[in-house]
Amino acid sequence: MMTKTISATEAGVGLNPPQPPLRRVSDLPGPKGSVLMGNARAINSPRFHQVLENWGREFGPLYRFRILNKSFMVSAERDVIAALLRDRPDVMKRSTRTSRMLEEMGTCGLFTAEGEEWRRQRKLVMRALTPEVIHSFFPTLTALTERLRSRWQRALDAGKPVDVLRDLKAYTLDVTIGLAMGHDINTLEAEENPLQRDIEFLFNRLARRLTVPFAYWRVGPLKRAVDREADAASARIEKAIFGFVADARARLEQNPALRQKPSNMLEALIVACDEEGSGFTDATVVGNAITMVFAGEDTTSNSMAWLIDFLAVHPQAAADMAAETDRVLGDAPVLADYHGLERLHYIDAATREAMRLKPVAPLMAVEAAQPITIDGVEVPAGQVIFLLLRHSAERQSDLVRPEAFLPERFMEGAGEGSSDPGRKLFPFGAGPRFCPGRYLAMAEIKMAMSMLMKHFVLEPIPGAPPAQEIFTFTMTPDALPLRLAPRRPAGS
């Protein structure tokens, strides 16, 4: 098998100069660790991503660290990261360790599939998340956004505080399950919804498991109470999804026309599963349904939370967003015109800027599916490589004041390379495994943020500590140090 070469720079024209001998992973610089445990103690932290970013600042864009007897590579070179993401799923794949942990929690679907199986499932899932599907779902999205507005308004009228972070998670979960499975579970108004609680608990357990030296929970005598609860939470989520599957099958039985035009992702999965020779099973259906729930709830709600955190301390940006919202929504309490999504330019720009500074996926773990060479380093098949997505942008930023929250840099006509709408960032991944839920996520964010800015203002809580980054598989704020207040109508 030929070894693929990936470099941060293109070869020059003319005669190629002699190349230095290839290095091994063990030749790379990196932090010192203990003889037995390596760097395990340093990374076993809810701020795991910051540890890797800080090491990148110290040791450069390509380094290694060790856990027990296993070495891990880390890359913060933007062009290398882009090349590695383009080479999935054939040259690079998702980390086997990550995939196995996700599968233990029931997500045996598109997220963990590789090779031809991934291609097959990708086509199916993409059909369920097109702009046309979102358009059909838009009236429900409007109703769910109005439910969020009403909840916040009732709380303020009663003099009660609003838990914005909790409500955003509930809102995005309701949207995800409504679109994917055709159910309104209304976790927003159910204060202690068990499904939302189980999902959040499993996200936290997954993050902790990713940073421990070995999978102790797979050894019966070593399994702790928290791991047994993780098993129970996973079983409860799976049971709930099986219930949604049963309901979907009943709808298909009662209305055979749905087999020609499924109304949601779950129905489409079931129809495909039932086709002769499809190769899909009920486990595929349930696994992809669980994957959709996991992927749709945490990532979108955290993206909104970080954007709100920025707006609370940037009043001019909040005012500009509110002015745009007034123009686009008019007298409507929430956006009721689907085409209005495309007119919320400032919200789109502010969302991109928040994702640049506070991406919910600041890093990603991939694994070499075959031997490759990265910047003169021989990388064997099976080598895990952590890609520092945020730090790569930080290192190679060509933006003015890159540390500042400036949504205007993403507006059409901005002078900072505005012809590149992605800004060479990776908020939704890149390459063939680009996030299929991107359009839905942006629609949710625009709906919720336009509603928020039309009816409420954000007030920082005096003396409250700033939000801290916590790695729970995605990067989430530990709290939002702000409160909502009613907004006076424009011109009053």
C-alpha positions in Angstrom: 0.0 0.0 0.0 1.3 3.4 -0.9 1.8 6.0 1.8 -0.2 9.2 1.4 1.7 12.4 2.1 0.0 15.4 3.7 1.9 18.7 4.1 1.1 22.1 5.4 2.8 23.7 2.3 2.8 23.0 -1.4 6.0 21.8 -3.1 7.9 24.6 -4.9 8.3 24.8 -8.6 11.5 23.6 -10.3 13.8 21.0 -8.9 12.8 19.7 -5.5 15.5 20.1 -2.9 16.7 17.0 -1.0 14.1 16.0 1.6 15.1 15.4 5.3 14.7 11.9 6.6 11.3 11.1 7.9 10.6 11.3 11.6 8.6 9.0 13.8 5.8 10.1 16.1 8.1 9.5 19.1 10.5 12.1 17.7 7.9 14.9 18.1 8.1 17.4 20.9 5.6 17.2 23.7 4.9 17.5 27.4 6.8 15.4 29.9 4.8 12.9 31.9 5.3 10.2 34.5 7.1 7.0 33.6 4.0 4.8 34.0 1.0 7.1 33.3 2.5 9.5 30.9 0.3 12.6 30.6 -2.9 11.0 31.8 -3.3 13.1 34.9 -3.0 16.4 33.0 -5.7 15.5 30.5 -8.3 14.0 32.9 -10.0 17.3 33.2 -13.3 18.9 32.2 -11.1 21.5 30.4 -9.3 18.8 28.3 -9.5 20.9 25.2 -7.7 23.8 26.9 -4.9 21.5 28.0 -4.3 20.5 24.4 -4.5 24.0 23.1 -2.0 25.3 25.8 0.4 22.5 24.8 0.0 23.6 21.2 1.1 27.1 22.2 4.1 25.6 24.0 5.2 22.9 21.6 4.0 24.1 18.2 1.5 22.9 15.6 2.6 19.3 15.6 3.3 17.5 18.9 2.6 14.3 20.8 1.6 13.3 24.3 1.3 9.9 26.0 -1.2 7.9 28.0 0.3 4.8 29.5 2.2 3.2 26.6 0.2 4.8 23.8 1.3 8.0 22.0 -1.2 10.5 20.5 -0.4 13.0 17.9 -1.9 16.6 17.9 -2.1 18.9 14.9 -2.9 22.6 14.9 -1.9 23.3 11.3 -5.0 24.5 9.4 -4.1 23.1 6.0 -3.1 19.7 7.4 -6.4 19.6 9.3 -8.4 20.5 6.2 -6.6 17.8 4.2 -7.2 15.1 6.9 -10.9 16.0 7.0 -11.1 15.8 3.2 -9.6 12.3 3.3 -12.4 10.8 5.4 -13.6 8.1 5.5 -11.0 6.2 3.4 -7.6 7.5 4.6 -8.8 8.9 7.9 -11.7 7.7 10.1 -13.2 8.5 13.4 -11.2 7.4 16.4 -11.9 3.8 17.2 -11.9 4.6 20.9 -14.5 7.4 20.4 -16.7 5.3 18.1 -16.7 2.3 20.5 -17.7 4.6 23.4 -20.5 6.1 21.4 -21.7 2.7 20.3 -21.8 1.6 24.0 -24.3 4.4 24.5 -26.5 3.3 21.6 -25.4 5.6 18.7 -24.7 2.8 16.2 -25.5 4.9 13.2 -24.0 7.5 10.8 -21.8 9.0 13.4 -19.8 5.8 13.9 -20.2 4.2 10.5 -17.2 4.0 8.2 -16.4 3.2 4.6 -19.2 2.1 2.3 -21.6 1.6 5.2 -21.1 5.3 6.1 -21.8 6.3 2.4 -25.0 4.3 2.4 -26.3 5.8 5.6 -25.2 9.3 4.7 -27.3 9.4 1.6 -30.3 8.3 3.6 -29.9 10.9 6.4 -29.1 13.7 4.0 -32.5 13.2 2.4 -34.1 13.8 5.8 -32.3 17.1 6.4 -32.6 19.1 3.2 -33.8 22.7 3.1 -37.1 21.4 1.6 -37.6 19.2 4.6 -36.9 22.2 6.9 -39.4 24.2 4.9 -42.1 21.6 5.5 -41.3 21.5 9.2 -41.2 25.3 9.5 -44.8 25.8 10.9 -43.9 23.4 13.7 -40.6 25.3 14.3 -42.5 28.5 14.5 -44.9 27.0 17.1 -42.0 25.7 19.2 -40.3 29.1 19.1 -43.5 30.7 20.3 -43.7 28.2 23.1 -40.2 29.3 24.2 -41.2 33.0 24.0 -44.3 32.4 26.1 -42.4 30.5 28.7 -39.9 33.3 29.1 -42.6 35.9 29.2 -44.7 34.1 31.8 -41.6 33.7 34.0 -40.8 37.5 33.8 -44.4 38.4 34.4 -44.3 36.3 37.6 -41.0 37.8 38.7 -39.2 34.5 38.3 -35.7 34.1 36.9 -35.2 32.4 33.5 -32.8 29.5 33.2 -31.8 30.3 29.6 -29.2 27.5 29.3 -31.7 24.8 30.4 -34.5 26.2 28.2 -32.3 26.3 25.1 -31.4 22.6 25.6 -35.1 21.7 26.0 -36.0 23.8 22.9 -33.5 22.2 20.6 -34.4 18.7 21.9 -38.1 19.4 21.2 -37.2 20.6 17.6 -34.9 17.6 17.0 -37.5 15.0 18.1 -40.3 16.9 16.3 -38.4 16.9 13.0 -36.7 13.5 13.3 -39.6 11.5 14.7 -42.8 13.5 14.4 -43.4 13.7 18.2 -43.9 16.7 20.4 -42.4 15.6 23.7 -42.5 19.2 25.1 -39.4 19.0 27.3 -39.5 22.8 27.4 -42.5 22.9 29.8 -41.7 19.6 31.6 -39.3 20.8 34.3 -37.7 17.4 34.9 -38.1 15.6 31.6 -36.3 12.3 32.0 -35.2 12.1 28.4 -33.4 15.5 28.5 -31.8 14.5 31.9 -30.6 11.2 30.5 -29.1 12.8 27.4 -27.2 15.5 29.4 -26.0 12.8 31.8 -24.6 10.6 29.0 -22.8 13.5 27.4 -21.0 14.2 30.6 -20.1 10.6 31.1 -18.8 10.3 27.5 -16.6 13.3 28.0 -15.1 11.8 31.2 -14.6 8.4 29.6 -12.6 9.9 26.7 -10.0 11.3 29.1 -9.4 8.2 31.3 -6.4 6.0 30.6 -8.3 2.7 30.2 -11.9 1.6 29.9 -12.3 0.4 33.4 -16.1 0.3 33.1 -15.9 -2.7 30.8 -14.5 -4.7 33.7 -17.4 -5.8 35.9 -15.7 -5.6 39.3 -14.4 -2.1 38.4 -17.6 -0.6 37.2 -18.8 2.2 39.5 -22.3 3.3 40.4 -22.1 6.2 37.9 -21.3 3.8 35.1 -24.2 1.6 36.0 -26.4 4.7 35.9 -25.0 5.5 32.4 -26.0 2.0 31.3 -29.5 2.6 32.7 -29.8 6.0 31.1 -28.7 4.5 27.7 -31.3 1.8 28.1 -34.0 4.3 28.9 -33.2 6.4 25.8 -33.2 3.3 23.6 -36.6 2.3 25.0 -38.0 5.8 24.3 -36.7 5.6 20.7 -38.1 2.1 20.2 -41.5 3.6 21.3 -41.1 6.3 18.6 -40.3 3.6 16.1 -43.4 1.7 17.0 -45.6 4.8 16.6 -44.0 5.5 13.2 -44.7 2.0 12.0 -48.3 2.4 13.1 -48.6 5.6 11.1 -47.1 3.9 8.0 -49.6 1.1 8.4 -52.5 3.4 8.7 -51.3 5.7 5.9 -49.4 3.7 3.2 -48.9 6.9 1.2 -46.2 7.9 3.8 -44.0 5.1 2.4 -43.8 7.1 -0.8 -43.3 10.4 0.9 -42.2 10.0 4.6 -43.0 13.0 6.8 -39.9 12.7 9.0 -36.5 11.0 9.3 -37.7 8.1 11.3 -40.3 7.1 8.8 -37.7 7.4 6.0 -35.3 5.1 7.9 -38.1 2.5 8.5 -39.1 2.6 4.9 -35.5 2.0 3.8 -35.1 -0.7 6.4 -38.2 -2.6 5.1 -37.1 -2.6 1.5 -35.9 -6.0 0.3 -32.2 -6.3 0.4 -31.7 -3.0 2.0 -29.2 -4.3 4.5 -30.6 -2.0 7.2 -31.9 -3.4 10.4 -34.0 -2.0 13.3 -30.7 -1.5 15.1 -29.7 0.8 12.3 -33.0 2.7 12.6 -32.7 3.1 16.4 -29.0 3.9 16.3 -29.4 6.7 13.8 -32.4 8.1 15.7 -30.4 8.2 18.9 -27.5 9.8 17.0 -29.9 12.5 15.7 -31.1 13.2 19.2 -27.6 13.4 20.6 -26.2 15.5 17.8 -29.2 17.9 17.6 -29.7 18.8 21.2 -26.3 19.8 22.7 -24.5 21.3 19.7 -27.1 23.8 18.7 -28.1 24.8 22.2 -24.5 25.4 23.2 -23.9 27.5 20.0 -26.8 29.7 21.0 -25.6 29.9 24.6 -22.2 31.2 23.6 -23.7 33.7 21.2 -26.0 35.0 23.9 -23.0 35.2 26.3 -21.2 37.5 23.8 -24.3 39.6 23.2 -24.8 40.3 26.9 -21.4 42.1 27.0 -21.5 43.6 23.6 -24.6 45.9 23.7 -24.0 47.5 20.3 -24.1 44.0 18.6 -27.2 43.2 20.5 -28.8 46.5 19.4 -27.9 45.9 15.8 -29.4 42.4 16.0 -32.6 43.7 17.6 -32.9 46.4 14.8 -32.6 43.7 12.1 -35.1 41.5 13.9 -37.7 44.4 14.0 -37.2 44.9 10.2 -37.6 41.3 9.3 -40.3 40.1 11.8 -42.4 43.3 11.6 -45.4 42.8 14.0 -45.1 39.0 14.2 -44.1 37.8 17.6 -41.8 35.1 16.0 -40.7 34.6 12.5 -43.6 33.2 10.5 -42.2 33.5 7.0 -39.8 30.8 6.1 -38.1 33.1 3.5 -37.3 35.5 6.4 -34.5 33.1 7.5 -32.5 34.3 4.5 -32.9 38.0 5.5 -31.5 37.6 9.0 -28.0 38.5 7.8 -26.7 40.0 11.1 -27.8 37.1 13.1 -26.1 34.8 10.7 -22.9 36.8 10.9 -23.0 37.0 14.7 -23.6 33.3 14.9 -20.5 32.6 12.7 -18.4 35.0 14.8 -19.5 33.2 18.0 -18.7 29.9 16.5 -15.3 31.2 15.5 -14.4 32.2 19.1 -16.4 29.5 21.0 -16.9 26.5 18.7 -18.8 23.7 20.3 -16.2 21.3 18.7 -12.9 22.9 19.5 -11.1 19.7 18.7 -11.7 16.4 17.0 -10.1 12.9 17.2 -9.4 11.0 14.0 -7.5 7.9 13.3 -5.3 6.9 10.3 -6.9 4.1 8.4 -3.7 3.5 6.5 0.0 4.6 6.8 0.4 8.3 5.9 3.1 11.0 6.2 2.2 14.3 7.8 4.8 17.1 7.5 7.7 14.6 7.4 6.4 12.4 10.2 5.6 8.7 9.5 2.2 8.0 10.8 1.2 4.3 11.1 -2.2 3.0 10.5 -4.2 3.2 13.8 -2.5 6.3 15.0 -4.9 8.7 16.8 -4.5 12.4 15.9 -6.2 15.2 17.8 -7.1 18.1 15.5 -7.1 21.4 17.3 -9.8 23.1 15.2 -10.1 26.3 17.2 -6.4 26.7 17.9 -5.6 26.2 14.2 -7.7 29.3 13.4 -6.1 31.2 16.3 -2.6 30.4 15.0 -3.2 31.3 11.4 -5.8 34.1 11.6 -5.6 36.8 9.0 -8.4 38.8 10.7 -8.1 42.2 12.2 -8.3 42.0 16.0 -9.0 38.2 15.9 -9.6 38.1 19.7 -12.6 40.5 19.4 -16.3 39.6 18.9 -17.0 41.5 15.7 -19.9 40.1 13.7 -19.4 42.8 11.0 -16.4 40.9 9.7 -18.8 38.2 8.4 -21.2 40.6 6.7 -21.3 40.8 2.9 -18.8 43.4 1.7 -16.5 43.1 4.7 -12.9 43.6 3.9 -11.4 40.7 5.7 -11.6 38.0 3.0 -15.3 38.1 2.9 -15.2 36.0 -0.4 -14.4 33.0 1.8 -17.7 32.5 3.8 -16.2 29.7 5.8 -13.2 31.7 6.9 -11.3 28.4 6.8 -13.0 27.4 10.0 -14.6 24.1 10.9 -17.7 24.8 13.0 -19.6 22.1 11.1 -16.6 19.9 10.3 -15.3 19.7 6.7 -14.9 17.3 3.9 -17.3 14.4 3.1 -18.3 14.2 6.7 -19.5 17.8 6.9 -22.4 18.0 9.4 -25.7 17.0 7.7 -27.7 19.0 10.2 -26.1 22.3 9.5 -29.2 23.8 7.8 -31.5 22.8 10.6 -29.0 24.1 13.3 -28.8 27.6 11.6 -32.6 27.7 11.2 -33.1 27.0 14.9 -30.5 29.6 15.9 -32.1 32.3 13.7 -35.6 31.5 14.9 -34.7 31.5 18.6 -32.3 34.5 18.4 -34.7 36.7 16.4 -37.5 35.9 19.0 -35.1 36.7 21.9 -33.9 40.0 20.5 -37.5 41.2 19.6 -39.0 40.6 23.0 -36.1 40.7 25.6 -32.9 42.3 26.5 -29.8 40.7 28.0 -28.5 42.1 31.3 -25.2 40.9 32.7 -25.4 40.0 36.4 -23.1 42.4 38.2 -20.2 40.7 39.9 -20.9 37.3 38.4 -17.9 35.4 37.2 -17.6 34.9 33.4 -18.8 31.7 31.8 -16.2 29.0 31.8 -15.6 26.5 29.1 -16.4 22.9 30.1 -15.8 20.0 27.8 -18.7 17.6 27.8 -18.0 16.0 24.4 -19.0 19.4 23.1 -17.8 22.7 24.6 -20.5 24.1 26.9 -20.6 27.1 29.2 -20.8 26.2 32.9 -23.4 29.0 33.3 -24.7 32.1 31.6 -24.1 35.1 33.9 -27.0 37.1 32.6 -30.7 37.7 33.1 -33.5 38.4 30.7 -35.6 41.6 31.0 -38.6 42.7 28.8 -37.7 44.8 25.9 -39.5 48.0 25.3 -41.2 48.2 21.9 -39.1 50.1 19.3 -39.9 53.9 19.4 -41.4 53.8 22.9 
